[in-house]
Amino acid sequence: MSITSSEPAPTPPSGTAVVLDGRAVAARVQQAVAARANEFAARHGRRPGLAVVQVGQDPASSVYVRNKRKASLEVGIESFAHDLPAATGEAQLLDLVKRLNRDERVDGILVQLPLGKGVDTNRVMDSIDPAKDVDGFHPVNTGLLAQKRPRLRPCTPFGVIRLASEYGMALRGMRATVVGASNIVGRPMALELLLAGATVTVCHTGTRDLRAEVERAELLVAAVGKAGFIPGEWIRPGAAVFDVGINRTASGKLVGDVDYDRAAQRAGWITPVPGGLGPMTIAMLLSNAVDAAFHRAAAAG
Ligand code: GUN
């Protein structure tokens, strides 16, 4: 790993890549979150609370929401479930968020995306109290991250940084490339990597030579949402590969955005799918929920 700008690019470790075990690291993060949730309960006489809102029954969203609620309970966070019919209109959703903003038992509010047609997602997300925005998607939290003073940080990008740090990667000075520029992952990922001192490139549909950009990357984050979008041969030998994609193939298998088998023969580190950033995203959500609870309690005096 290059630590300063004068050092050469990383040399590949021998053999195949070190698999970055998101499940194991997420379990450690959750243990620490559980201890802090207990401390919060002992100090404030109630458990931290997380409201998870789902509109409709998109199958992928239902899996994510179920996992988030289950994990909340496992770490001692009170879970408030709000499952609304697919036909729920924007006004009703805004009304629910308003009530959750006022509810003192609720420290974190997560509205699962995507929302249905006819609902202005930005309007709904912007209505969440930034102090309860455990997704870190509110413009206030995005702005604070952009200004090097992060508060509540988007869970998947925060999970990438945490996983890298657990494996001792020195991100400062690294040439990092993010493929995908969504508000949920790509953009905040670029801000997180910049905050960590990496030299960051963001690729998107307008990128002229994606292969050349990927080949240069000492650290690659793939957040595209297309199975096998990045061929293994594009991976720089020794690179750290973080695959955010969770795609279901026709045969029902879960795969990432990177062609894993061939990439693992070239990379120095690589996240598996499943078992990489999925569990890390949930762990960082729970961590944000407990952070939000402590911050809100401190602000209330
Ligand atoms: N849909 C896909 N990923 C996410 C996420 O991290 N948060 C929310 N709220 N919705 C999502």
Boltz pocket constraint, residues with backbone or C-beta under 6 A from the ligand:
constraints:
  - pocket:
      binder: B
      contacts: [[A, 110], [A, 111], [A, 112], [A, 113], [A, 114], [A, 135], [A, 155], [A, 156], [A, 184]]
      max_distance: 6.0
